[in-house]
Amino acid sequence: MLGITPSHFITCLVLLGADQPAAESAKSLLSGLDGPIVLRGDSRTAYRDPAAIYHDGTFCLFCTMVRTEADDKIYSYTVESTSRDLRHWSTPKIITPKGQHLNYSSPGNVICFHDEWILCVSRYPRLDYRRGDELRWGDDNARAFILRSKNLHDWSAPELLRLKGPDVSEQALGRIIDPYIFRDKDDREKWWCFFKQDGVSMSWSRDLTNWTYAGRIRGGENACVLVDGGEYVLMHTPGNGMRVKRSHDLKRWRDEKGLITLGQKHWPWAETRITAGFVLDLRKVPGVGKYLMFFHGGGPGKEKTQDNVDAHCSIGVAWSSDLAHWDWPGKNAGREESSPDPRD
């Protein structure tokens, strides 16, 4: 399994006849969903910034959990939830250490590198931040990190990504959030990390340790990169909704038309903002057969507050055949506003 990415591993599983639930048939998992929400937030909990991988018949969903604890302090964690059917999800398990000076969160994606799974996350400090305070974002000590695992469930301590080069101090890296690591489509030994800093910044590496900064492009938060038709496809969040850019070489980009907001106009739970679209290519996976998107929505209310940023945020799901036209559970069926809590 040396050096293969999850997307290539998925293809291998399908071609080799990997175990799938016997009752699955094409699109059956999607047609069986009751509503778009897979993890629902509440008055003391927000689920944000999803990333996912499909492996060995299981969907592993990673996301930020923002939680107001008993002392009214607000903490962020990276959590993991799993499902076999996209309908029933395990109780989210915290996989990062506690501390407002840490707040490891905003998982970007999972890759497989040298017999290990690698998950990239952000450190997002908000010191002495409590319920009832003015809404606050992560401070200038925000940085990018990776976690390592042999089994997708037990994770190492976070390791700093020195995305400006091994000789650049941590302090000189500047504020960095939302890392996403992917393989170069033309050079299989080269890896890229896109991250939020002055737009979408980018660095490359051949060992995930020594990085070379390679500039930036205009773009928003939560970069997600796929390869489609010989092109890189970048999904990013400029404000509300998701937009798409395409490039053959990661240098020259063109903007696709349209803002992806899915069923937001019908969803009070996503009224404030719909954001952080993460896409898996599962077109060859039985029971899915589509691009699968996880995203988060916050609401109600048009203005951002603690109630719809640090609470009442939920993870949703949608799917597409072409990355342009999207469907979701309940679309055109008058059920967009009614979504039961699917957790076990």
Residue frames relative to the residue before (quaternion, step in Angstrom):
aa qw qx qy qz dx dy dz
M 1.0000 0.0000 0.0000 0.0000 0.00 0.00 0.00
L 0.3205 0.7832 -0.4835 0.2240 3.57 1.25 0.29
G 0.8891 0.0780 -0.0585 0.4471 3.51 -1.00 0.99
I 0.5489 0.6041 -0.4382 0.3765 3.65 1.09 0.28
T 0.4170 -0.7000 0.5239 0.2483 3.53 -1.11 0.70
P 0.6648 -0.4991 0.3619 0.4218 3.59 -1.20 0.36
S 0.6453 0.5278 -0.3465 0.4302 3.61 0.95 -0.78
H 0.6607 0.4718 -0.3124 0.4932 3.58 1.02 -0.75
F 0.6248 0.5396 -0.3405 0.4501 3.59 1.05 -0.70
I 0.5983 0.5530 -0.3508 0.4618 3.57 1.07 -0.74
T 0.6619 0.5096 -0.3086 0.4550 3.57 0.87 -0.96
C 0.6409 0.5224 -0.3269 0.4577 3.59 0.98 -0.84
L 0.6413 0.5345 -0.3274 0.4426 3.56 0.95 -0.87
V 0.6742 0.4972 -0.2997 0.4565 3.56 0.91 -0.92
L 0.6902 0.4921 -0.2897 0.4444 3.58 0.86 -0.96
L 0.7109 0.4434 -0.2546 0.4829 3.56 1.11 -0.68
G 0.5063 -0.6712 0.4166 0.3457 3.55 1.27 0.05
A 0.1041 0.8241 -0.5475 0.1012 3.58 0.96 0.84
D 0.6347 -0.5720 0.3700 0.3648 3.53 -1.13 0.74
Q 0.0028 -0.7641 0.6445 -0.0288 3.54 -0.91 1.04
P 0.6040 -0.5376 0.4151 0.4169 3.63 -1.07 0.50
A 0.5481 -0.6778 0.3804 0.3089 3.57 -0.79 1.05
A 0.6946 0.4954 -0.2837 0.4378 3.57 1.05 -0.73
E 0.5064 0.6686 -0.4306 0.3334 3.57 1.22 -0.18
S 0.0397 0.7375 -0.6742 0.0004 3.50 -1.22 0.67
A 0.7351 -0.4200 0.2669 0.4604 3.57 -1.24 0.29
K 0.8670 0.0774 -0.1129 0.4791 3.54 -0.95 1.09
S 0.4264 0.7350 -0.4624 0.2531 3.63 1.20 -0.03
L 0.6307 0.5370 -0.3539 0.4342 3.61 0.97 -0.69
L 0.6842 0.4863 -0.2899 0.4597 3.57 0.96 -0.82
S 0.6863 0.4905 -0.2982 0.4466 3.58 0.89 -0.84
G 0.6760 0.5176 -0.2949 0.4337 3.57 1.19 -0.43
L 0.5275 0.6524 -0.4110 0.3568 3.61 1.23 -0.01
D 0.4351 -0.7257 0.4812 0.2292 3.57 -0.97 0.92
G 0.8067 -0.0715 0.0896 0.5797 3.59 1.05 -0.71
P 0.6724 -0.5583 0.3223 0.3637 3.58 -1.23 0.31
I 0.6399 0.5465 -0.3400 0.4199 3.65 1.13 -0.43
V 0.1463 -0.7889 0.5916 0.0792 3.57 -0.91 0.96
L 0.7567 0.0744 -0.0836 0.6441 3.61 1.22 -0.48
R 0.1599 -0.8262 0.5378 0.0500 3.58 -0.53 1.17
G 0.3469 -0.7305 0.5544 0.1966 3.56 -0.92 0.95
D 0.1922 -0.7633 0.6027 0.1309 3.55 -1.34 0.12
S 0.7962 -0.3535 0.2074 0.4451 3.58 -1.28 -0.19
R 0.7647 0.2926 -0.1792 0.5454 3.61 1.22 -0.31
T 0.7404 0.3594 -0.1947 0.5336 3.59 1.28 0.05
A 0.0432 -0.7597 0.6480 0.0338 3.55 -1.12 0.78
Y 0.1617 -0.7450 0.6388 0.1035 3.55 -1.07 0.82
R 0.0329 0.8244 -0.5525 0.1188 3.55 -0.59 1.21
D 0.8581 0.2677 -0.1062 0.4252 3.54 -1.45 0.01
P 0.0722 0.8482 -0.5228 0.0455 3.63 0.58 1.03
A 0.0078 0.7166 -0.6963 -0.0399 3.50 -1.41 0.45
A 0.0463 -0.8300 0.5554 -0.0210 3.58 -1.00 0.68
I 0.0693 -0.7482 0.6545 0.0844 3.48 -1.41 0.27
Y 0.2534 -0.7243 0.6176 0.1724 3.56 -1.18 0.65
H 0.1383 0.8000 -0.5633 0.1535 3.58 -0.60 1.15
D 0.8668 -0.0181 -0.0059 0.4983 3.53 -0.92 1.01
G 0.7422 -0.4408 0.2175 0.4556 3.56 0.93 0.95
T 0.6890 0.4456 -0.2689 0.5043 3.59 1.28 0.09
F 0.3101 -0.6983 0.6140 0.1980 3.53 -1.12 0.78
C 0.1056 -0.7690 0.6292 0.0403 3.57 -0.79 1.08
L 0.0886 -0.8090 0.5811 -0.0055 3.54 -0.50 1.24
F 0.1044 -0.7672 0.6321 0.0313 3.55 -0.87 1.06
C 0.1356 0.7898 -0.5922 0.0843 3.59 -1.04 0.67
T 0.5669 -0.5343 0.4879 0.3937 3.51 -1.37 0.04
M 0.0818 -0.7328 0.6697 0.0882 3.53 -1.12 0.76
V 0.1248 -0.7580 0.6379 0.0536 3.57 -0.68 1.14
R 0.0114 0.8345 -0.5469 0.0665 3.58 -0.61 1.10
T 0.2898 -0.7096 0.6171 0.1781 3.54 -1.02 0.91
E 0.2120 -0.8197 0.5237 0.0944 3.56 -0.52 1.17
A 0.7915 -0.3879 0.1990 0.4284 3.57 -1.34 0.18
D 0.7041 0.4363 -0.2617 0.4954 3.59 1.10 -0.65
D 0.5145 -0.6709 0.3704 0.3847 3.58 1.38 0.21
K 0.4482 0.6336 -0.4908 0.3960 3.59 1.20 0.34
I 0.3166 -0.7555 0.5524 0.1543 3.55 -1.10 0.82
Y 0.0607 -0.8004 0.5961 -0.0186 3.56 -0.74 1.14
S 0.2199 -0.7388 0.6171 0.1583 3.55 -1.28 0.47
Y 0.0510 -0.7776 0.6267 -0.0040 3.54 -1.10 0.83
T 0.3483 -0.6315 0.6168 0.3154 3.51 -1.37 0.15
V 0.0699 -0.8031 0.5917 0.0016 3.56 -0.85 1.02
E 0.2519 -0.7490 0.5967 0.1394 3.53 -1.33 0.42
S 0.0040 -0.7655 0.6433 -0.0148 3.53 -1.06 0.89
T 0.1747 -0.8103 0.5546 0.0733 3.59 -0.98 0.78
S 0.0317 -0.7852 0.6184 -0.0030 3.52 -1.26 0.53
R 0.3248 -0.7236 0.5684 0.2187 3.56 -1.19 0.53
D 0.8074 0.2934 -0.1036 0.5013 3.56 1.18 -0.54
L 0.4808 -0.6825 0.4071 0.3706 3.61 1.33 0.07
R 0.6511 0.5214 -0.3011 0.4621 3.58 1.27 -0.06
H 0.7746 0.2174 -0.1008 0.5853 3.58 0.94 -0.93
W 0.0772 -0.8194 0.5674 -0.0238 3.56 -0.58 1.21
S 0.4929 -0.6541 0.4869 0.3037 3.56 -1.04 0.78
T 0.6211 -0.5186 0.4235 0.4074 3.56 -1.24 0.43
P 0.5027 -0.6783 0.4311 0.3183 3.63 -0.70 0.98
K 0.2265 -0.7794 0.5785 0.0809 3.55 -0.88 1.06
I 0.3941 -0.7127 0.5314 0.2330 3.58 -0.82 1.02
I 0.0967 -0.8209 0.5622 0.0246 3.60 -0.82 0.99
T 0.7014 0.4023 -0.2731 0.5212 3.63 1.24 0.06
P 0.5845 -0.6133 0.4005 0.3490 3.62 -1.12 0.60
K 0.5192 -0.6572 0.4736 0.2722 3.52 -1.30 0.58
G 0.4374 0.6768 -0.5327 0.2586 3.55 -1.13 0.71
Q 0.4254 -0.7064 0.4956 0.2729 3.58 -0.79 0.93
H 0.6097 0.5230 -0.3539 0.4791 3.59 1.24 -0.29
L 0.6830 0.4383 -0.2607 0.5229 3.59 1.33 -0.20
N 0.1730 0.8261 -0.5308 0.0765 3.60 0.47 -1.22
Y 0.0751 0.8125 -0.5717 0.0851 3.60 0.81 0.98
S 0.1621 0.7942 -0.5409 0.2247 3.55 -0.60 1.19
S 0.7656 0.3959 -0.2742 0.4264 3.55 -1.36 -0.29
P 0.0112 0.8155 -0.5776 0.0337 3.61 0.58 1.08
G 0.3642 -0.7619 0.5005 0.1907 3.56 -0.91 0.96
N 0.7136 -0.3349 0.2493 0.5626 3.56 0.78 -1.08
V 0.3937 -0.6785 0.5666 0.2522 3.53 -1.39 0.06
I 0.0231 -0.7681 0.6395 0.0239 3.57 -1.01 0.86
C 0.3475 -0.6832 0.5858 0.2634 3.54 -1.32 0.19
F 0.0766 0.7950 -0.5890 0.1228 3.55 -0.70 1.15
H 0.8477 -0.0983 0.0283 0.5206 3.58 -0.71 1.15
D 0.7358 -0.4663 0.2259 0.4360 3.55 0.69 1.19
E 0.6645 0.4300 -0.3304 0.5142 3.58 1.17 0.49
W 0.3781 -0.6514 0.5964 0.2776 3.51 -1.26 0.46
I 0.1454 -0.7818 0.6047 0.0444 3.55 -0.98 0.95
L 0.0721 -0.7799 0.6217 0.0071 3.56 -0.82 1.07
C 0.1936 -0.7847 0.5767 0.1193 3.60 -0.74 1.00
V 0.0465 -0.7913 0.6085 -0.0362 3.55 -1.06 0.91
S 0.4086 -0.6670 0.5554 0.2823 3.54 -1.37 0.06
R 0.2879 -0.6485 0.6564 0.2565 3.52 -1.32 0.41
Y 0.0483 -0.8349 0.5444 -0.0648 3.56 -0.69 1.14
P 0.0610 -0.8642 0.4980 0.0376 3.62 0.55 1.15
R 0.0746 0.7332 -0.6744 0.0451 3.54 -1.15 0.85
L 0.1493 -0.8534 0.4967 0.0523 3.56 0.27 1.34
D 0.8600 0.0415 -0.0673 0.5042 3.53 -1.13 0.90
Y 0.3469 0.7354 -0.4911 0.3125 3.55 0.99 0.90
R 0.0396 -0.8313 0.5513 -0.0587 3.56 -0.69 1.17
R 0.6191 -0.4977 0.4555 0.4018 3.48 -1.37 0.30
G 0.7493 0.3443 -0.2812 0.4909 3.56 -0.85 1.00
D 0.5551 0.5822 -0.3960 0.4428 3.59 1.28 -0.20
E 0.6153 -0.4888 0.4454 0.4290 3.52 -1.32 0.15
L 0.5827 -0.6005 0.4154 0.3569 3.59 -0.99 0.84
R 0.0323 -0.8182 0.5721 -0.0472 3.56 -0.80 1.06
W 0.3114 -0.7397 0.5704 0.1749 3.57 -1.14 0.73
G 0.6967 -0.4586 0.3381 0.4359 3.58 -1.27 0.16
D 0.4642 -0.7146 0.4572 0.2546 3.56 -1.00 0.85
D 0.7522 -0.4312 0.2752 0.4153 3.57 -1.34 -0.06
N 0.5931 0.5561 -0.3741 0.4461 3.60 1.26 0.01
A 0.3678 0.7178 -0.5017 0.3126 3.60 1.23 0.29
R 0.0539 0.7932 -0.5999 0.0893 3.59 -0.89 1.00
A 0.4772 -0.6497 0.5121 0.2963 3.57 -1.35 0.17
F 0.0624 -0.7910 0.6085 -0.0160 3.55 -1.09 0.86
I 0.2233 -0.7245 0.6185 0.2065 3.54 -1.37 0.11
L 0.2050 -0.7099 0.6582 0.1440 3.51 -1.38 0.50
R 0.2499 -0.7729 0.5691 0.1276 3.58 -1.14 0.65
S 0.0175 0.7946 -0.6061 0.0299 3.56 -1.15 0.66
K 0.3615 -0.7050 0.5647 0.2311 3.56 -1.24 0.54
N 0.8180 0.2676 -0.0853 0.5020 3.57 1.17 -0.56
L 0.5200 -0.6663 0.3806 0.3752 3.60 1.31 0.16
H 0.7227 0.4219 -0.2533 0.4854 3.61 1.22 0.07
D 0.7407 0.2866 -0.1804 0.5802 3.60 1.09 -0.68
W 0.0949 -0.8528 0.5129 -0.0258 3.54 -0.49 1.26
S 0.5134 -0.6560 0.4751 0.2835 3.54 -1.16 0.77
A 0.6400 -0.4576 0.4266 0.4461 3.53 -1.36 -0.04
P 0.5695 -0.6140 0.4183 0.3518 3.63 -1.04 0.68
E 0.1725 -0.7664 0.6142 0.0751 3.55 -1.14 0.81
L 0.4944 -0.6847 0.4573 0.2787 3.58 -0.83 1.01
L 0.2675 -0.7192 0.6181 0.1708 3.56 -1.11 0.81
R 0.2036 -0.7788 0.5846 0.1012 3.58 -0.57 1.17
L 0.0819 -0.8846 0.4589 0.0145 3.52 0.51 1.27
K 0.6622 0.4682 -0.3178 0.4911 3.61 1.23 -0.10
G 0.7107 -0.3967 0.2540 0.5225 3.59 1.29 0.03
P 0.6132 -0.6111 0.3620 0.3455 3.61 -1.08 0.70
D 0.7007 0.4675 -0.2722 0.4652 3.58 1.16 -0.49
V 0.5586 0.5832 -0.3946 0.4382 3.59 1.28 0.00
S 0.4442 -0.7148 0.4733 0.2605 3.57 -0.72 1.06
E 0.6434 -0.5187 0.3903 0.4058 3.55 -1.23 0.41
Q 0.6476 0.5295 -0.3211 0.4441 3.57 0.95 -0.84
A 0.6998 0.4814 -0.2676 0.4549 3.58 1.02 -0.83
L 0.5007 0.6667 -0.4287 0.3479 3.61 1.20 -0.17
G 0.3449 -0.7380 0.5064 0.2828 3.57 1.06 -0.69
R 0.6816 -0.4907 0.3546 0.4111 3.55 -1.31 0.15
I 0.0253 0.7964 -0.5982 0.0852 3.58 -0.70 1.14
I 0.0715 0.7700 -0.6327 0.0407 3.56 -0.99 0.88
D 0.8375 0.3061 -0.1755 0.4171 3.55 -1.42 0.07
P 0.1257 0.8001 -0.5768 0.1064 3.65 0.59 1.03
Y 0.0146 -0.7588 0.6512 0.0030 3.56 -1.24 0.62
I 0.1508 -0.8160 0.5570 0.0353 3.59 -0.61 1.19
F 0.1063 0.7926 -0.5934 0.0913 3.59 -0.89 0.92
R 0.5372 -0.6477 0.4585 0.2859 3.51 -1.30 0.50
D 0.5184 -0.6149 0.4983 0.3239 3.55 -1.11 0.72
K 0.4512 -0.7249 0.4527 0.2567 3.59 -0.83 0.98
D 0.7460 0.3935 -0.2095 0.4947 3.60 1.18 -0.48
D 0.7472 0.2485 -0.1471 0.5986 3.59 1.23 -0.48
R 0.2675 -0.8400 0.4532 0.1322 3.56 -0.01 1.32
E 0.6549 0.4897 -0.3197 0.4786 3.60 1.24 -0.16
K 0.6487 0.5237 -0.2974 0.4653 3.57 1.29 -0.09
W 0.1286 -0.7928 0.5950 0.0303 3.54 -0.96 0.98
W 0.2237 -0.7693 0.5887 0.1071 3.54 -1.11 0.77
C 0.1139 -0.7400 0.6535 0.1113 3.52 -1.26 0.52
F 0.1445 -0.7435 0.6489 0.0728 3.55 -0.81 1.08
F 0.0613 0.8025 -0.5890 0.0732 3.59 -0.97 0.82
K 0.5330 -0.6373 0.4644 0.3068 3.53 -1.25 0.53
Q 0.3968 0.6419 -0.5853 0.2964 3.53 -0.62 1.26
D 0.8168 -0.1013 0.0238 0.5674 3.60 -0.45 1.19
G 0.7435 -0.2165 0.1281 0.6196 3.55 0.93 0.94
V 0.6491 -0.4255 0.3792 0.5038 3.56 -1.02 -0.82
S 0.1332 -0.7909 0.5953 0.0474 3.57 -0.49 1.21
M 0.1523 -0.8048 0.5707 0.0580 3.56 -1.18 0.49
S 0.0252 -0.7602 0.6492 0.0010 3.51 -1.19 0.77
W 0.2040 -0.7846 0.5713 0.1278 3.59 -1.21 0.42
S 0.0467 -0.7865 0.6157 -0.0114 3.52 -1.26 0.55
R 0.3093 -0.7281 0.5721 0.2165 3.54 -1.30 0.34
D 0.7715 0.2960 -0.1717 0.5364 3.58 1.28 -0.15
L 0.4475 -0.7068 0.4171 0.3553 3.60 1.35 0.05
T 0.6348 0.4985 -0.3326 0.4878 3.59 1.28 0.29
N 0.7679 0.2504 -0.1234 0.5765 3.55 0.87 -1.01
W 0.0629 -0.8317 0.5504 -0.0368 3.53 -0.44 1.30
T 0.1936 -0.7507 0.6222 0.1088 3.54 -1.23 0.66
Y 0.3723 -0.7313 0.5268 0.2216 3.57 -0.69 1.07
A 0.1214 -0.8369 0.5337 0.0080 3.59 -0.86 1.00
G 0.7259 -0.4488 0.2473 0.4588 3.59 1.13 0.50
R 0.3433 -0.7269 0.5600 0.2002 3.53 -1.31 -0.27
I 0.1996 -0.7396 0.6260 0.1456 3.52 -1.37 0.28
R 0.5976 -0.5439 0.4305 0.4021 3.55 -1.23 0.28
G 0.3534 0.7253 -0.5325 0.2560 3.56 -0.88 0.92
G 0.5200 -0.6615 0.4636 0.2777 3.51 -1.32 0.25
E 0.7682 -0.3625 0.2866 0.4430 3.54 -1.25 -0.59
N 0.8427 0.2917 -0.1467 0.4280 3.50 -1.49 -0.05
A 0.0156 0.8241 -0.5621 0.0677 3.56 0.70 1.12
C 0.0084 0.7468 -0.6648 0.0131 3.55 -1.16 0.80
V 0.0975 -0.8294 0.5501 -0.0009 3.59 -0.68 1.09
L 0.0463 -0.7658 0.6414 -0.0112 3.54 -0.99 1.03
V 0.3131 -0.6845 0.6039 0.2623 3.54 -1.36 0.07
D 0.0835 0.7915 -0.5945 0.1144 3.56 -0.77 1.10
G 0.8521 0.0009 -0.0272 0.5227 3.57 -0.72 1.04
G 0.6974 -0.4760 0.2691 0.4633 3.58 1.03 0.75
E 0.6634 0.4630 -0.3042 0.5031 3.57 1.28 0.17
Y 0.4440 -0.6093 0.5716 0.3239 3.50 -1.32 0.38
V 0.1395 -0.7606 0.6300 0.0713 3.55 -1.05 0.85
L 0.1126 -0.7969 0.5932 0.0188 3.56 -0.62 1.18
M 0.0992 -0.7507 0.6509 0.0544 3.55 -0.80 1.07
H 0.0706 0.7961 -0.5937 0.0936 3.57 -0.84 0.98
T 0.3855 -0.7181 0.5405 0.2089 3.54 -1.30 0.39
P 0.2114 -0.8133 0.5294 0.1165 3.63 -0.33 1.17
G 0.7748 -0.0982 0.1002 0.6165 3.60 1.15 -0.58
N 0.7465 -0.1353 0.1431 0.6356 3.51 0.17 -1.33
G 0.7869 0.2598 -0.2171 0.5159 3.57 -0.91 0.91
M 0.4248 -0.6926 0.5292 0.2445 3.54 -1.35 0.15
R 0.1478 -0.7639 0.6220 0.0884 3.55 -1.17 0.68
V 0.3110 -0.7577 0.5571 0.1373 3.55 -1.28 0.49
K 0.0828 -0.7480 0.6569 0.0457 3.53 -1.14 0.84
R 0.1536 -0.7786 0.6008 0.0960 3.58 -1.23 0.53
S 0.0342 0.7933 -0.6051 0.0577 3.54 -1.14 0.73
H 0.3941 -0.6932 0.5474 0.2541 3.58 -1.18 0.60
D 0.8331 0.2395 -0.0494 0.4962 3.58 1.07 -0.76
L 0.4901 -0.6771 0.4058 0.3696 3.62 1.30 0.12
K 0.6327 0.5109 -0.3375 0.4740 3.58 1.27 0.23
R 0.7722 0.2182 -0.1034 0.5877 3.55 0.87 -1.01
W 0.0576 -0.8218 0.5656 -0.0371 3.55 -0.60 1.21
R 0.1230 -0.7572 0.6317 0.1118 3.54 -1.17 0.57
D 0.4103 -0.7160 0.5194 0.2219 3.54 -1.04 0.83
E 0.3457 -0.7083 0.5795 0.2072 3.54 -0.91 0.94
K 0.5124 -0.6439 0.4694 0.3203 3.57 -1.10 0.66
G 0.7333 0.4619 -0.3159 0.3862 3.51 -1.26 0.51
L 0.2326 -0.7275 0.6329 0.1263 3.49 -1.24 0.74
I 0.2944 -0.7767 0.5355 0.1528 3.57 -0.68 1.11
T 0.0844 0.8057 -0.5796 0.0882 3.58 -0.48 1.21
L 0.3738 -0.7657 0.4643 0.2418 3.58 1.31 0.16
G 0.7818 -0.3292 0.2348 0.4746 3.63 -0.87 -0.91
Q 0.1679 0.8514 -0.4895 0.0852 3.57 1.21 0.47
K 0.6578 0.5354 -0.3317 0.4131 3.61 0.89 -0.82
H 0.7017 0.4259 -0.2581 0.5094 3.60 1.26 -0.34
W 0.6951 0.5012 -0.2413 0.4554 3.58 1.30 -0.29
P 0.2799 -0.7629 0.5576 0.1694 3.65 -0.29 1.12
W 0.6339 0.5513 -0.3289 0.4313 3.59 1.09 -0.67
A 0.7477 0.3076 -0.2009 0.5531 3.62 1.26 -0.20
E 0.2995 0.8033 -0.4774 0.1924 3.59 1.24 0.31
T 0.6625 0.5249 -0.3202 0.4279 3.60 0.94 -0.82
R 0.7731 -0.2011 0.1908 0.5705 3.52 0.83 -1.03
I 0.1141 -0.7288 0.6675 0.1016 3.52 -1.20 0.65
T 0.0957 0.8368 -0.5003 0.2010 3.56 -0.56 1.16
A 0.8062 0.3731 -0.2118 0.4073 3.52 -1.45 -0.15
G 0.1402 0.8154 -0.5464 0.1303 3.58 0.85 0.94
F 0.0491 -0.7742 0.6310 -0.0063 3.57 -0.86 1.03
V 0.1217 -0.8351 0.5363 0.0104 3.59 -0.67 1.10
L 0.1447 -0.7441 0.6475 0.0781 3.54 -1.09 0.90
D 0.3385 -0.7060 0.5803 0.2242 3.57 -1.06 0.75
L 0.0966 0.8069 -0.5689 0.1266 3.57 -0.19 1.33
R 0.2231 0.8174 -0.5043 0.1665 3.56 1.12 0.64
K 0.7344 0.3971 -0.2338 0.4983 3.60 1.14 -0.53
V 0.5496 0.6112 -0.3926 0.4126 3.56 1.27 0.14
P 0.4390 -0.6958 0.4961 0.2776 3.63 -0.66 1.03
G 0.7630 0.3338 -0.2699 0.4832 3.54 -1.01 0.84
V 0.7310 0.3041 -0.2141 0.5721 3.59 1.28 -0.19
G 0.0637 0.8604 -0.5054 0.0171 3.59 0.44 -1.20
K 0.6884 0.4229 -0.2594 0.5290 3.58 1.25 0.44
Y 0.5209 -0.4830 0.5467 0.4433 3.49 -1.41 -0.17
L 0.1671 -0.7948 0.5790 0.0712 3.57 -0.82 1.00
M 0.1219 -0.8044 0.5802 0.0394 3.58 -0.76 1.07
F 0.1162 -0.7140 0.6838 0.0958 3.50 -1.16 0.82
F 0.0146 0.7881 -0.6128 0.0560 3.59 -1.06 0.76
H 0.2615 -0.7501 0.5552 0.2464 3.58 -1.21 -0.05
G 0.1603 -0.7621 0.6223 0.0796 3.49 -1.27 0.63
G 0.1417 -0.7783 0.6064 0.0803 3.55 -1.16 0.69
G 0.3142 0.7378 -0.5533 0.2252 3.55 -1.02 0.76
P 0.5916 -0.0257 -0.7581 -0.2733 1.46 -2.49 0.01
G 0.5162 0.6348 -0.4923 0.2968 3.52 -1.42 -0.02
K 0.4386 -0.7061 0.4992 0.2448 3.56 -1.06 0.79
E 0.7246 0.3996 -0.2267 0.5137 3.58 1.10 -0.70
K 0.4954 -0.6609 0.4782 0.2985 3.58 -1.07 0.74
T 0.0678 0.7672 -0.6328 0.0801 3.55 -0.94 0.99
Q 0.6821 -0.4351 0.3571 0.4668 3.58 -1.28 0.03
D 0.6481 0.5607 -0.3196 0.4043 3.59 1.06 -0.71
N 0.7926 0.2466 -0.1633 0.5332 3.62 1.12 -0.42
V 0.6369 0.4542 -0.3447 0.5190 3.58 1.30 0.34
D 0.7811 0.2653 -0.1259 0.5510 3.58 0.87 -1.01
A 0.7427 0.1842 -0.1583 0.6241 3.57 1.32 0.16
H 0.8215 0.2798 -0.1697 0.4669 3.56 -1.34 0.15
C 0.4817 0.5783 -0.5102 0.4162 3.58 0.86 1.00
S 0.1097 -0.8148 0.5693 -0.0004 3.56 -0.91 0.95
I 0.4094 -0.6803 0.5528 0.2531 3.54 -1.24 0.59
G 0.1070 -0.8031 0.5854 0.0296 3.55 -0.89 1.00
V 0.2876 -0.7481 0.5761 0.1602 3.55 -1.33 0.22
A 0.0478 0.7616 -0.6449 0.0426 3.56 -1.17 0.72
W 0.1685 -0.7995 0.5684 0.0967 3.61 -1.23 0.21
S 0.0991 -0.7957 0.5976 0.0035 3.54 -1.26 0.53
S 0.3805 -0.6958 0.5560 0.2488 3.55 -1.28 0.44
D 0.8181 0.2535 -0.0818 0.5097 3.58 1.16 -0.57
L 0.4825 -0.6875 0.4074 0.3584 3.62 1.30 0.13
A 0.6652 0.4688 -0.3087 0.4924 3.58 1.24 0.26
H 0.7711 0.2360 -0.1189 0.5793 3.58 0.98 -0.86
W 0.1225 -0.8438 0.5224 -0.0097 3.55 -0.60 1.21
D 0.1463 -0.7528 0.6373 0.0760 3.52 -1.22 0.71
W 0.0499 -0.7826 0.6201 0.0209 3.56 -1.28 0.36
P 0.6578 -0.5132 0.3514 0.4248 3.60 -1.16 0.37
G 0.8120 0.2469 -0.2001 0.4895 3.57 -0.82 1.02
K 0.4188 0.7032 -0.4839 0.3097 3.59 1.19 -0.02
N 0.8523 0.0722 -0.1017 0.5080 3.56 -0.96 1.00
A 0.6340 0.5225 -0.3454 0.4536 3.58 1.20 0.41
G 0.5143 -0.6771 0.3985 0.3438 3.58 1.30 0.17
R 0.6041 0.5787 -0.3519 0.4199 3.57 1.24 0.40
E 0.3463 0.7888 -0.4694 0.1934 3.58 1.25 0.12
E 0.7332 0.4519 -0.2508 0.4419 3.58 0.97 -0.78
S 0.7057 0.4264 -0.2542 0.5055 3.60 1.22 -0.18
S 0.1711 0.7873 -0.5642 0.1802 3.56 -0.33 1.28
P 0.2859 -0.7775 0.5319 0.1754 3.62 -0.38 1.15
D 0.5618 -0.5718 0.4717 0.3672 3.56 -1.24 0.45
P 0.2407 -0.8307 0.4873 0.1205 3.63 -0.43 1.21
R 0.4589 0.7088 -0.4561 0.2811 3.63 1.19 -0.05
D 0.5807 -0.5745 0.4490 0.3622 3.56 -1.23 0.59
